[in-house]
Amino acid sequence: MKQATTTTFKPFREGLFFILLFTLPAIGLSQQLKMTDFVIFGGGGTCPTCAVQMGPSTVVNGGSVGSYKFVTSTGTINLTGNIYSGGTVQLAGSNTVSGKITAGNSQGLSLLTNVLTVGSTAKLGGNIDALASVSVTSGTVSGKVTHPSGSNYSGPAPAGGNVVGTPTIPTMPSMPAITNFPAFGVANITNTQTIVPGPYKDVILGSNSTLTLSGPGVYIFKSLTTNGPNSQIVFDFKNTATGNFFIYVYSDVILNKNSSSLKNGGSATRIYSETHGTGSTNTSDNTAAWYSSNGSSGSGNVSIWYGSVWAPYGGIRLGSPTGPTSTVTGALWSGVKVNILGGVFANYAPFPVCTNPPSAKAGPDKQLDCTTTSLQLDGTASTPGLQYSWTAINGGAIDANGTTLTPTVSKKGTYILTVTDPSGSCVASDTALVTFNPCIFPFYPPLQTGKTNEPIGSELSSLYTNFGQVLDSAKTIFILNGNTVMIEVIARQGQKQNLWDVLKTAPYGLTDTIPNGTNSLILTGKYPILNLKKLDSLPTLIDYVRPLFPAVYNGGIATTQGDKAMRTDFLRNGYNLNGDSIKVGVLSDSYNTLAGDPAATDVANGDLPGAGNPVNTNPVQVLAEYPFGVAGDEGRAMLEIIHDIAPKAETFLLSRGPSGAF
């Protein structure tokens, strides 16, 4: 049934559209308008109720005011520019418009319907072109009025004549491109602060607080709210001749009694703000994504904003029917509506909106691990000749080439690529994520059954099961030599000799044994990997078996066995810990009393921190040295161990005084 209905009405709709084309009056198309022609523009072509509304005492200096649908005023206004409406225009009394006025009748209203209505004592300085009837109650019309045949004009005699003919209706502008914002950050801003370009979370600026944006660049916020009086946003251009401010806000912008100012050069044409809010968090107007109230009375600040504002998903609301004035120097563009309540001065200074934005791709996400301690990101851009900059957040660190497409990084975090065209008006961003694999994994395939309770344990069971696949050239867990592995076999109490007699026979093959002392139950030696499972058959002789774990070398020429014994090597390598920001003090006999300045030698060898040590250049701080000549320098030996375990720790030594006191 649904298919039959569609087939029946489709020809009818096409026929109706064909008839409408030939019943509309002729249109004389003039120039293609650009968004940068407008100081105020409200409503995209697909928004049926979108408009620009201007309240009493609105003053617009330069530029045009426009909408795809509707432009209206509710009180006395003064415009030095033009009004372009794709639909209709309705102005109150005592309005002054120095430029042209056009009404395109996009709603398809009857020719006898007034698509332009102006109240009494009007002062209209330019030509009027309307695609239906025009009514001006009284005043002066200094240009000509052009309207199509079948429509009417009523009002004061136009100085340029009442022309029944083809009105010249310009083509309305395309809305600005919607920016794909980089991710916002985690830091909130609640009081006076100076910030550099980068990602932040919520700005909730209190009264008498100032937020200074230090230098051109991209600033990303989750939301932006000021709670005046006397809250202020400062744009510090730092005396730069180029570079723009880009303010990206994910949610609503609510500026209560807020002022802004320019510092160290610059102009409003170098500031661009974009909000993706809808007004959902705005308790004053849940349709306004950008809201600015008038300033304070008395000693409070006036409301001021610099730069162009683009709100694709919500309205823009400024001013107040009463109270002090507001000033905007820049432009206001909304995909929904612009509502000027009154007392607003709008000065035309548009940002040069990008018409052909570049593409930016930060490249694939990448991973650091215990062996890959730095890597190169692989960004790309659409065209050559662009400017590139990377920003690291969430712990990231850029080591080199931060202004190229391929920076070198060494920390996990979020990396934002910003691509800017040479003019500075076109910007694109993308994000790459760098993670860190802590490398807490075995150097052997885990057993499918998980942990085993057999005497040879999980490590040696896996080595036997996956013989030929386990490679541990770094000797992290196993000491392998061809078909053999070094092991330690722990005998049951009273069975050491019996176990020894069995293991040295050919069916088992323990060789190259290492003595552990007569009182030890441990038998250490080289053992054939293929014979490992045979050890599970000796439960009355063997308590358990383990690999002979290799010692770990950390730095310098001295090896710290205590690092392995405490398993701090796993913590350091697995969780990327190094003792940074930790202070460790040693109480001992002496530090550097032996002949030949051995401490300097240890620093040169990398066994102690200090100048020339590639890991930690901060030397040991000797708070008090041994005061009685030469001692054993035990304190220096302890500090070498500490340096192996926590190589970036800040270290101190306090030697003992008289009678062994510290």
ZAMARGU-4260 file (C-alpha; in steps of 0.2 Angstrom, whole numbers, plus 5000, padded with zeros to 4 digits):
<rodrens>
0) 5000/5000/5000 | 5014/5012/5004 | 5023/5009/4988 | 5007/5012/4978 | 5004/5029/4987
5) 5021/5035/4983 | 5019/5031/4965 | 5002/5040/4964 | 5008/5056/4971 | 5026/5058/4965
10) 5020/5065/4947 | 5008/5077/4956 | 5022/5084/4967 | 5034/5086/4951 | 5020/5095/4942
15) 5016/5107/4956 | 5034/5112/4957 | 5034/5115/4939 | 5019/5126/4940 | 5027/5136/4954
20) 5043/5140/4945 | 5033/5149/4931 | 5021/5158/4943 | 5036/5166/4953 | 5040/5184/4948
25) 5057/5187/4939 | 5072/5190/4950 | 5087/5200/4945 | 5101/5191/4954 | 5116/5202/4960
30) 5132/5197/4969 | 5135/5181/4979 | 5135/5187/4997 | 5149/5180/5009 | 5147/5177/5027
35) 5161/5190/5030 | 5150/5203/5023 | 5139/5202/5038 | 5141/5209/5056 | 5125/5200/5061
40) 5118/5185/5053 | 5105/5173/5060 | 5097/5157/5053 | 5103/5145/5040 | 5093/5140/5024
45) 5085/5125/5032 | 5079/5133/5048 | 5060/5138/5046 | 5059/5149/5061 | 5077/5157/5061
50) 5079/5176/5062 | 5088/5191/5067 | 5079/5202/5080 | 5086/5219/5086 | 5079/5228/5101
55) 5079/5246/5106 | 5095/5257/5105 | 5104/5244/5094 | 5118/5253/5084 | 5127/5243/5070
60) 5142/5252/5063 | 5147/5244/5046 | 5143/5228/5038 | 5127/5220/5034 | 5113/5212/5044
65) 5105/5197/5037 | 5095/5181/5038 | 5089/5167/5027 | 5071/5170/5034 | 5067/5185/5044
70) 5075/5202/5050 | 5065/5212/5063 | 5067/5226/5075 | 5057/5230/5090 | 5063/5248/5094
75) 5074/5262/5088 | 5089/5256/5079 | 5103/5264/5068 | 5112/5254/5055 | 5125/5261/5044
80) 5125/5245/5033 | 5113/5235/5023 | 5099/5223/5028 | 5098/5207/5017 | 5084/5194/5021
85) 5080/5179/5010 | 5062/5180/5017 | 5054/5195/5025 | 5059/5211/5034 | 5049/5220/5048
90) 5056/5236/5056 | 5049/5246/5070 | 5047/5265/5070 | 5061/5278/5070 | 5073/5266/5062
95) 5088/5272/5052 | 5096/5261/5039 | 5109/5269/5028 | 5112/5255/5016 | 5101/5244/5005
100) 5087/5233/5010 | 5081/5217/5001 | 5068/5205/5005 | 5068/5189/4994 | 5051/5181/4999
105) 5058/5164/5001 | 5042/5159/5009 | 5033/5161/4993 | 5020/5174/5000 | 5007/5182/4989
110) 5013/5197/4979 | 5001/5208/4988 | 5008/5203/5005 | 5020/5215/5012 | 5037/5207/5013
115) 5045/5223/5019 | 5036/5233/5033 | 5044/5249/5040 | 5036/5260/5054 | 5034/5278/5055
120) 5048/5292/5054 | 5060/5280/5045 | 5076/5285/5037 | 5080/5273/5023 | 5096/5279/5014
125) 5098/5265/5001 | 5089/5256/4987 | 5075/5244/4992 | 5072/5228/4982 | 5058/5216/4987
130) 5050/5201/4979 | 5032/5206/4984 | 5024/5222/4992 | 5032/5235/5002 | 5025/5247/5016
135) 5034/5261/5024 | 5022/5271/5036 | 5032/5288/5035 | 5049/5295/5034 | 5061/5297/5020
140) 5067/5284/5007 | 5082/5291/4998 | 5085/5277/4985 | 5073/5268/4973 | 5060/5255/4978
145) 5059/5240/4966 | 5045/5227/4967 | 5038/5215/4954 | 5022/5218/4944 | 5007/5213/4953
150) 5014/5220/4970 | 5012/5237/4978 | 5022/5250/4987 | 5014/5262/5000 | 5024/5275/5009
155) 5034/5291/5006 | 5039/5295/4988 | 5056/5287/4985 | 5069/5299/4979 | 5075/5286/4967
160) 5058/5282/4961 | 5045/5268/4963 | 5050/5255/4950 | 5038/5241/4945 | 5050/5228/4938
165) 5063/5215/4942 | 5070/5217/4959 | 5089/5213/4962 | 5090/5200/4975 | 5107/5194/4980
170) 5112/5176/4983 | 5113/5173/5002 | 5129/5167/5009 | 5134/5149/5014 | 5136/5146/5033
175) 5153/5144/5039 | 5161/5127/5040 | 5158/5118/5057 | 5175/5114/5065 | 5180/5097/5071
180) 5186/5102/5088 | 5201/5093/5096 | 5197/5085/5113 | 5195/5097/5128 | 5206/5095/5143
185) 5205/5091/5162 | 5209/5107/5170 | 5196/5119/5176 | 5198/5137/5178 | 5189/5146/5192
190) 5199/5162/5196 | 5212/5174/5189 | 5224/5164/5178 | 5235/5166/5163 | 5234/5151/5151
195) 5243/5147/5134 | 5235/5138/5119 | 5229/5121/5123 | 5214/5110/5130 | 5205/5115/5146
200) 5189/5109/5154 | 5176/5121/5161 | 5179/5140/5164 | 5169/5146/5178 | 5176/5163/5181
205) 5170/5173/5196 | 5168/5191/5199 | 5183/5202/5199 | 5193/5188/5190 | 5203/5189/5174
210) 5207/5175/5162 | 5222/5180/5150 | 5224/5170/5134 | 5243/5172/5132 | 5247/5172/5113
215) 5238/5167/5097 | 5233/5149/5095 | 5219/5136/5098 | 5211/5136/5115 | 5198/5122/5118
220) 5186/5122/5132 | 5171/5111/5138 | 5161/5126/5143 | 5164/5145/5146 | 5155/5155/5160
225) 5159/5171/5168 | 5150/5177/5184 | 5153/5196/5185 | 5153/5210/5189 | 5171/5214/5183
230) 5175/5197/5176 | 5187/5199/5161 | 5195/5190/5146 | 5211/5197/5140 | 5218/5193/5122
235) 5237/5195/5124 | 5244/5195/5106 | 5262/5197/5113 | 5266/5209/5099 | 5265/5196/5086
240) 5261/5202/5068 | 5253/5186/5063 | 5243/5172/5071 | 5225/5171/5077 | 5215/5166/5092
245) 5204/5151/5090 | 5192/5149/5104 | 5183/5132/5103 | 5169/5128/5116 | 5160/5112/5116
250) 5145/5118/5126 | 5137/5135/5130 | 5146/5151/5132 | 5137/5162/5146 | 5145/5179/5149
255) 5137/5188/5163 | 5143/5206/5165 | 5160/5201/5156 | 5172/5213/5148 | 5186/5209/5136
260) 5202/5218/5130 | 5216/5217/5118 | 5234/5217/5125 | 5251/5220/5116 | 5244/5223/5098
265) 5232/5213/5088 | 5214/5217/5083 | 5196/5209/5083 | 5199/5202/5065 | 5212/5190/5072
270) 5199/5182/5085 | 5187/5168/5081 | 5176/5159/5093 | 5165/5144/5089 | 5153/5136/5101
275) 5144/5119/5098 | 5132/5122/5112 | 5113/5122/5110 | 5108/5133/5125 | 5103/5117/5135
280) 5114/5123/5150 | 5108/5141/5149 | 5095/5145/5162 | 5092/5162/5155 | 5088/5156/5138
285) 5089/5138/5133 | 5090/5142/5115 | 5105/5153/5116 | 5122/5144/5114 | 5131/5161/5116
290) 5124/5173/5129 | 5131/5190/5135 | 5122/5201/5147 | 5124/5220/5148 | 5137/5227/5160
295) 5135/5232/5178 | 5128/5249/5183 | 5138/5260/5194 | 5157/5255/5196 | 5155/5238/5187
300) 5162/5235/5170 | 5153/5237/5154 | 5150/5221/5143 | 5163/5220/5129 | 5168/5206/5117
305) 5181/5206/5103 | 5181/5194/5088 | 5169/5184/5077 | 5157/5172/5085 | 5150/5156/5076
310) 5136/5146/5084 | 5130/5133/5072 | 5118/5124/5083 | 5111/5137/5095 | 5106/5155/5095
315) 5116/5171/5100 | 5108/5182/5113 | 5116/5199/5118 | 5111/5214/5128 | 5096/5219/5139
320) 5080/5229/5137 | 5087/5240/5151 | 5103/5244/5159 | 5121/5249/5153 | 5126/5245/5135
325) 5136/5231/5127 | 5149/5232/5114 | 5154/5219/5101 | 5168/5222/5089 | 5169/5208/5076
330) 5154/5198/5070 | 5139/5187/5076 | 5134/5172/5065 | 5121/5159/5071 | 5114/5144/5062
335) 5098/5147/5072 | 5095/5165/5077 | 5103/5181/5084 | 5093/5191/5097 | 5099/5208/5101
340) 5088/5213/5116 | 5094/5231/5116 | 5108/5243/5121 | 5120/5234/5110 | 5134/5243/5099
345) 5140/5231/5085 | 5156/5236/5076 | 5160/5227/5060 | 5177/5218/5061 | 5174/5201/5054
350) 5187/5186/5055 | 5192/5181/5038 | 5182/5164/5038 | 5191/5150/5029 | 5182/5144/5014
355) 5193/5130/5009 | 5199/5122/5026 | 5214/5111/5026 | 5213/5093/5032 | 5223/5087/5046
360) 5226/5069/5051 | 5237/5065/5066 | 5240/5047/5060 | 5237/5031/5069 | 5238/5028/5087
365) 5254/5021/5093 | 5261/5012/5108 | 5277/5014/5119 | 5284/4999/5129 | 5299/4994/5139
370) 5310/4993/5123 | 5302/5007/5112 | 5305/5022/5123 | 5302/5035/5110 | 5293/5035/5093
375) 5288/5046/5078 | 5270/5051/5075 | 5264/5051/5057 | 5254/5066/5053 | 5248/5071/5036
380) 5239/5086/5029 | 5230/5090/5013 | 5241/5102/5004 | 5259/5108/5005 | 5264/5125/5012
385) 5254/5124/5028 | 5260/5127/5046 | 5260/5113/5058 | 5260/5112/5077 | 5258/5098/5090
390) 5251/5100/5108 | 5254/5086/5121 | 5241/5084/5134 | 5237/5070/5147 | 5255/5067/5151
395) 5262/5068/5134 | 5279/5075/5130 | 5286/5081/5113 | 5305/5078/5112 | 5308/5085/5094
400) 5301/5091/5078 | 5285/5098/5086 | 5282/5110/5071 | 5283/5096/5058 | 5271/5082/5053
405) 5282/5069/5061 | 5287/5074/5079 | 5296/5063/5091 | 5287/5059/5107 | 5292/5049/5123
410) 5277/5049/5135 | 5260/5041/5134 | 5247/5055/5132 | 5236/5064/5119 | 5244/5073/5105
415) 5234/5086/5095 | 5240/5091/5077 | 5235/5108/5072 | 5237/5113/5053 | 5235/5131/5049
420) 5236/5139/5031 | 5248/5154/5028 | 5234/5167/5031 | 5230/5160/5048 | 5212/5160/5045
425) 5210/5141/5040 | 5214/5129/5054 | 5211/5110/5056 | 5215/5098/5070 | 5216/5080/5074
430) 5221/5069/5088 | 5233/5054/5090 | 5234/5043/5106 | 5250/5036/5112 | 5248/5022/5125
435) 5261/5013/5136 | 5262/4994/5138 | 5270/4991/5155 | 5278/4975/5148 | 5272/4965/5163
440) 5271/4949/5153 | 5282/4933/5153 | 5296/4930/5141 | 5287/4913/5138 | 5270/4908/5132
445) 5258/4905/5147 | 5252/4888/5150 | 5235/4884/5143 | 5230/4877/5160 | 5236/4892/5169
450) 5247/4890/5185 | 5254/4872/5188 | 5257/4864/5204 | 5270/4852/5197 | 5288/4853/5205
455) 5296/4862/5190 | 5283/4876/5190 | 5275/4887/5177 | 5291/4895/5169 | 5300/4878/5166
460) 5284/4869/5161 | 5281/4882/5148 | 5300/4881/5142 | 5298/4862/5141 | 5281/4863/5132
465) 5287/4877/5120 | 5304/4871/5117 | 5312/4880/5102 | 5299/4895/5103 | 5305/4903/5119
470) 5319/4915/5116 | 5326/4925/5130 | 5342/4932/5123 | 5342/4946/5136 | 5342/4933/5150
475) 5328/4940/5159 | 5320/4924/5166 | 5331/4910/5158 | 5349/4907/5156 | 5349/4896/5140
480) 5363/4888/5131 | 5358/4878/5116 | 5347/4863/5123 | 5350/4867/5141 | 5344/4879/5154
485) 5352/4884/5171 | 5341/4878/5185 | 5340/4877/5204 | 5333/4861/5211 | 5328/4862/5230
490) 5329/4846/5238 | 5317/4840/5252 | 5325/4840/5269 | 5337/4825/5271 | 5336/4820/5253
495) 5350/4832/5245 | 5363/4818/5243 | 5350/4805/5236 | 5344/4819/5224 | 5362/4823/5219
500) 5365/4804/5215 | 5350/4804/5204 | 5352/4820/5194 | 5370/4817/5189 | 5365/4801/5180
505) 5363/4800/5161 | 5344/4799/5161 | 5343/4816/5170 | 5360/4825/5165 | 5363/4839/5177
510) 5381/4846/5173 | 5391/4861/5176 | 5385/4862/5194 | 5388/4877/5205 | 5392/4874/5224
515) 5379/4882/5236 | 5388/4877/5252 | 5386/4861/5263 | 5371/4867/5272 | 5360/4872/5257
520) 5347/4861/5250 | 5349/4869/5233 | 5357/4860/5218 | 5362/4872/5204 | 5368/4867/5187
525) 5365/4866/5168 | 5350/4854/5164 | 5343/4847/5147 | 5327/4855/5143 | 5320/4839/5136
530) 5322/4831/5153 | 5313/4844/5163 | 5297/4834/5165 | 5307/4820/5172 | 5309/4830/5188
535) 5291/4830/5191 | 5292/4811/5194 | 5303/4814/5209 | 5291/4821/5222 | 5299/4812/5237
540) 5316/4820/5233 | 5312/4837/5226 | 5302/4851/5235 | 5302/4862/5219 | 5312/4868/5204
545) 5315/4885/5197 | 5326/4894/5184 | 5342/4901/5189 | 5336/4919/5187 | 5349/4930/5180
550) 5355/4946/5189 | 5349/4962/5182 | 5360/4976/5176 | 5353/4994/5179 | 5367/5006/5176
555) 5385/5010/5179 | 5398/4996/5181 | 5392/4990/5197 | 5377/4978/5197 | 5364/4979/5211
560) 5358/4961/5216 | 5346/4969/5229 | 5336/4977/5215 | 5332/4959/5208 | 5329/4952/5226
565) 5316/4966/5230 | 5308/4964/5212 | 5309/4983/5210 | 5315/4980/5192 | 5298/4974/5188
570) 5290/4990/5196 | 5302/5001/5187 | 5301/4994/5170 | 5283/4988/5171 | 5276/5005/5177
575) 5288/5017/5170 | 5294/5022/5188 | 5311/5029/5191 | 5311/5038/5208 | 5308/5056/5200
580) 5301/5068/5213 | 5307/5056/5227 | 5320/5061/5240 | 5331/5047/5248 | 5342/5051/5263
585) 5357/5040/5269 | 5364/5039/5287 | 5381/5031/5286 | 5400/5033/5290 | 5406/5043/5275
590) 5404/5047/5257 | 5420/5051/5248 | 5435/5050/5260 | 5445/5037/5251 | 5460/5042/5241
595) 5458/5046/5222 | 5441/5054/5223 | 5431/5038/5220 | 5414/5047/5220 | 5419/5056/5204
600) 5424/5040/5196 | 5407/5032/5201 | 5398/5047/5193 | 5408/5045/5177 | 5404/5027/5177
605) 5385/5030/5179 | 5385/5022/5196 | 5380/5038/5205 | 5370/5053/5200 | 5379/5069/5195
610) 5385/5080/5180 | 5389/5068/5165 | 5377/5054/5171 | 5365/5052/5157 | 5350/5047/5168
615) 5352/5060/5183 | 5363/5075/5183 | 5358/5080/5200 | 5373/5075/5212 | 5372/5068/5229
620) 5369/5082/5242 | 5382/5078/5256 | 5374/5087/5271 | 5389/5082/5282 | 5404/5072/5278
625) 5414/5061/5290 | 5424/5073/5300 | 5439/5062/5306 | 5449/5059/5290 | 5447/5042/5281
630) 5432/5030/5283 | 5425/5016/5273 | 5413/5026/5262 | 5399/5014/5266 | 5387/5028/5263
635) 5393/5030/5244 | 5390/5011/5242 | 5372/5012/5249 | 5369/5027/5237 | 5375/5017/5222
640) 5362/5004/5227 | 5348/5017/5228 | 5354/5024/5211 | 5351/5007/5203 | 5334/5005/5211
645) 5328/5023/5209 | 5339/5031/5196 | 5331/5048/5196 | 5328/5050/5215 | 5336/5065/5224
650) 5349/5059/5236 | 5357/5065/5252 | 5370/5059/5264 | 5373/5063/5282 | 5388/5056/5290
655) 5391/5052/5308 | 5399/5064/5320 | 5408/5062/5336 | 5404/5046/5346 | 5395/5039/5332
660) 5381/5052/5333 | 5372/5058/5317
</rodrens>
